[in-house]
Amino acid sequence: MGLQSGMNLNKMESNSKIYIAGHRGMVGSALVRNLENKGYSNIVVKTSAELDLRNQAAVNAFFEFERPDYVFLAAAKVGGINANNVYRAEFLYDNLMIETNIIHAAYKSGVKKLLFLGSSCIYPKMAPQPLKEEYLLSGYLEYTNEPYAIAKIAGIKLCESYRSQYGCDFISAMPTNLYGPNDNYDLKSSHVLPALIRKMITAKEENAEFVEIWGTGSPKREFLHVNDLAEACYFLMLNYSEEQFVNIGTGEDITIYELTELVKDIIGFQGEIKTNPSMPDGTPRKLMDVSKINNLGWKASISLRDGIASVYEEIKEKTWA
């Protein structure tokens, strides 16, 4: 089904049964908020304690019982550069099991449409910038997050294959680096932006002389507020039905050092920024080419400064465990 016929897609009704896998995470919770704000009232969620998505029999039983019409597959084991590198087996196994179980159960139970969410780390380490969708599998992956990337690539290929073999309306979207409500601020496993925000808040409170950042500060990264991602996912669920996955981002990037300066300014930290070149930089640049989704009619609307400022307002009183 191409995009032209896609304009006559099944529109999600306000009472359609919608399953959001991973509803407690940053992405899943943003999807819940977005849909509830739009008047969707039949949203199904399960905590990991209630439903272990790595357990095929449990996932099959859940789908047979609930029979959701639409599925947003936002459940994943995620982490920053350190966690990805240390827990390589877990990142590969857990993510493969989660996506395989859900996608297959969605096919078996007759789900009308499924959206699988991946990550920008699927692209080759040295792929040309900005990253176009067709660059997938055109070169070597970044070693530190290779297991996670391979699992996400497998999810994309599952959706493509179930579409071509069984006619399932399964689509995939690849967000850039995300931030927003319900982010992970654990310094051992968090991504760069929440880690920076936490470090800067702590440094301000303690009147520290400096904040240290990993690496040289030169890698460039793109950041998307999770509320923008949720809006993009909703847009794609209604308006897109093709095999190729779609990048979701802002189309703009910033160096880690510039990002640190921005966070410092928003939080009001008075000290220095120090780099630590002995620590890894990771991929030199990861800017998404978002012309595909922009041409379909969606564009990010939350600026990086406004987004970080809103996050800071939410967590500035937080006491870190």
C-alpha positions in Angstrom: 0.0 0.0 0.0 1.7 3.2 -1.1 1.2 6.7 0.4 -1.5 7.7 -2.1 -3.8 4.8 -1.0 -2.4 5.5 2.5 -4.5 8.7 2.6 -7.5 6.4 2.9 -6.0 4.5 5.8 -8.0 3.2 8.7 -8.1 6.3 10.9 -7.7 5.5 14.6 -11.1 6.1 16.2 -11.3 7.6 19.6 -12.4 4.2 21.0 -9.9 2.1 19.0 -8.0 -0.2 21.2 -4.4 1.0 21.2 -1.5 -0.9 22.9 1.5 1.1 23.9 4.4 -1.2 24.7 6.9 0.5 27.0 4.4 3.1 28.4 6.5 3.9 31.5 9.5 4.9 29.4 10.2 8.4 28.1 8.8 7.6 24.6 5.9 5.4 25.7 4.7 7.9 28.4 4.8 10.7 25.8 2.7 8.6 23.4 0.1 8.0 26.2 0.0 11.7 27.0 -0.4 12.7 23.3 -3.2 10.2 22.6 -5.1 11.0 25.8 -4.9 14.7 25.0 -6.4 13.9 21.6 -9.3 12.1 23.2 -8.3 8.4 22.8 -9.9 6.5 25.6 -9.1 2.8 25.0 -5.3 2.7 25.7 -3.9 -0.6 26.9 -0.7 -0.7 29.0 1.1 -3.3 31.0 4.1 -2.9 33.3 7.1 -5.1 32.9 6.0 -6.8 36.2 2.6 -7.6 34.7 3.9 -8.7 31.3 7.5 -9.7 30.5 7.8 -8.8 26.8 10.8 -11.2 26.5 8.5 -14.1 27.2 6.9 -15.3 24.0 4.1 -17.3 25.5 3.1 -14.4 27.8 3.1 -11.9 24.9 1.0 -14.3 22.7 -1.5 -14.7 25.5 -1.8 -11.0 26.1 -2.4 -10.3 22.3 -5.0 -13.1 22.1 -6.8 -11.7 25.1 -6.7 -8.0 24.4 -6.8 -8.0 20.5 -5.5 -4.4 20.1 -6.3 -2.6 16.9 -3.1 -0.5 16.9 0.3 -1.0 18.4 3.1 1.5 19.2 6.2 -0.5 19.9 8.2 1.8 22.2 9.5 -0.9 24.6 13.2 -1.4 24.6 16.3 -1.8 26.8 18.1 1.5 26.3 21.1 3.3 27.7 24.0 5.6 26.9 27.4 4.9 25.5 28.6 3.2 28.7 25.6 0.9 29.3 25.5 -0.1 25.6 29.2 -1.1 25.7 29.1 -3.0 29.0 25.8 -4.9 28.8 26.3 -6.0 25.2 24.5 -9.4 25.5 21.6 -8.0 27.4 21.1 -5.2 24.9 21.0 -7.6 22.0 19.0 -10.4 23.6 16.4 -8.3 25.4 15.7 -6.0 22.4 15.5 -8.9 19.9 13.1 -10.8 22.1 10.8 -7.8 22.8 10.4 -6.8 19.2 10.2 -10.3 17.8 7.5 -11.3 20.3 5.3 -8.2 19.8 5.6 -8.0 16.0 4.8 -11.7 15.5 1.9 -11.6 18.0 0.6 -8.5 16.3 0.6 -10.4 13.0 -1.1 -13.4 14.5 -3.8 -11.5 16.3 -4.7 -9.3 13.3 -3.5 -5.9 14.5 -4.6 -3.2 11.9 -1.3 -1.2 12.2 1.9 -1.3 14.1 4.6 1.4 14.5 8.1 0.2 15.5 10.4 2.7 17.0 14.2 2.3 16.5 17.1 4.6 16.9 19.5 6.7 14.9 22.4 4.4 16.0 21.3 2.0 13.2 23.3 3.9 10.7 27.0 3.1 9.8 29.5 5.0 11.9 31.0 6.8 9.0 27.9 7.2 6.9 27.6 10.5 5.0 25.8 13.3 6.8 23.0 14.1 7.1 21.8 10.5 7.5 19.4 9.4 4.8 17.1 6.4 5.2 18.8 4.6 2.3 22.2 4.6 4.1 21.1 1.7 6.3 23.5 -1.3 6.1 25.9 0.6 3.9 28.9 0.3 6.3 30.3 -0.7 9.7 28.4 0.2 12.9 29.9 2.1 15.9 31.3 -0.7 18.1 30.1 0.7 21.4 26.4 0.4 20.5 26.6 -2.3 17.9 24.4 -4.9 19.8 21.6 -2.3 20.3 21.9 -1.1 16.6 21.7 -4.7 15.3 18.6 -5.4 17.4 16.9 -2.3 16.0 17.9 -3.1 12.5 16.3 -6.5 13.0 13.1 -4.8 14.1 13.0 -2.7 10.9 13.6 -5.8 8.8 10.8 -7.7 10.7 8.3 -5.0 9.9 9.4 -4.9 6.2 9.3 -8.7 6.0 5.9 -9.1 7.7 4.6 -6.4 5.3 6.0 -8.1 2.2 5.1 -11.7 3.1 1.9 -11.3 5.1 0.6 -7.9 4.0 0.8 -6.4 7.5 0.6 -2.7 7.8 3.7 -2.5 10.0 5.8 0.7 9.7 9.1 1.8 11.4 10.4 5.2 12.6 13.9 6.1 13.7 14.1 9.0 16.1 17.2 11.0 16.8 18.5 11.6 20.3 15.6 12.3 22.6 15.0 14.2 25.8 12.0 15.3 27.9 9.7 14.2 30.8 10.5 10.7 32.3 14.1 10.8 31.0 16.8 8.6 32.7 19.2 10.7 34.9 21.3 7.8 36.2 24.8 8.9 35.4 25.9 5.2 34.8 23.3 4.6 32.1 21.9 7.9 30.9 22.3 9.6 27.6 24.4 12.8 27.2 21.7 15.5 27.6 20.1 14.3 30.8 23.5 13.5 32.3 24.6 17.0 31.5 21.5 18.5 33.0 22.0 16.5 36.2 25.7 17.3 36.4 25.1 21.0 35.9 22.3 21.2 38.5 24.5 19.4 41.1 27.5 21.6 40.2 25.4 24.8 40.7 24.0 23.6 44.0 27.5 22.7 45.2 29.2 25.8 43.8 31.6 23.6 42.0 34.5 25.2 40.0 33.9 23.1 36.9 31.8 20.5 35.1 33.7 17.8 33.2 32.3 16.3 30.0 33.5 13.0 28.4 35.7 13.2 25.3 36.7 16.3 23.4 33.3 18.0 23.1 33.6 18.0 19.3 31.1 15.3 18.3 27.8 16.8 16.9 24.4 15.6 18.0 20.8 16.3 17.2 18.2 16.4 20.0 14.4 16.1 19.7 11.9 16.7 22.5 9.9 13.6 23.1 6.6 15.5 22.8 7.6 16.2 19.2 8.4 12.6 18.7 5.0 11.5 20.0 3.3 14.0 17.6 5.4 12.6 14.7 4.4 9.0 15.6 0.8 9.9 15.7 1.2 11.7 12.3 2.8 8.6 10.7 0.2 6.2 12.2 -2.5 8.2 10.4 -0.7 9.2 7.2 2.1 6.7 6.3 2.0 3.2 5.0 5.2 2.2 3.2 8.0 -0.4 3.7 10.8 2.1 4.2 11.3 3.4 7.7 11.2 7.1 8.4 13.7 9.3 10.2 12.3 11.6 12.9 14.4 14.6 14.0 14.9 18.3 13.8 17.4 18.3 11.0 19.8 20.5 13.1 22.7 19.5 15.3 25.1 21.0 17.9 28.5 20.1 19.3 28.6 18.5 22.7 30.6 21.5 23.9 28.0 23.9 22.6 25.3 21.8 24.2 27.1 22.0 27.5 27.3 25.8 27.2 23.6 26.0 26.4 22.7 23.8 29.5 25.1 25.9 31.6 23.4 29.1 30.5 19.8 27.8 31.1 20.7 26.4 34.6 22.8 29.4 35.6 26.0 27.5 36.5 28.9 29.9 37.0 31.9 27.6 36.8 34.1 26.2 33.9 33.5 23.5 31.4 36.3 21.0 31.2 36.7 18.3 28.5 38.2 14.8 29.2 39.8 13.6 26.0 40.8 10.3 27.6 37.2 9.3 27.5 35.4 8.1 24.3 33.7 10.5 21.9 31.5 7.9 20.2 30.3 8.5 16.7 31.6 11.8 15.4 28.3 13.1 14.0 24.7 11.8 13.8 22.5 14.3 12.0 19.3 12.9 10.5 18.0 13.8 7.1 14.4 14.6 7.9 13.3 15.7 4.4 11.2 12.5 4.0 8.9 13.2 7.0 9.0 17.0 6.4 7.8 16.4 2.8 5.0 14.2 4.2 3.8 17.2 6.2 5.4 17.0 9.7 8.0 19.2 11.2 9.5 19.5 14.8 8.2 22.5 16.7 10.0 22.6 20.0 13.3 24.5 20.0 16.3 23.0 21.9 16.5 26.0 24.3 12.8 25.9 25.0 12.8 22.1 25.4 15.8 22.1 27.8 14.3 25.0 29.8 11.0 23.1 30.3 12.9 20.0 31.4 14.9 22.0 33.9 11.7 23.5 35.3 10.4 20.0 35.9 13.4 18.5 37.6 15.3 21.4 39.3 13.9 20.5 42.7 14.6 16.8 42.3 16.7 15.1 44.9 19.1 12.6 43.3 19.3 9.2 45.0 
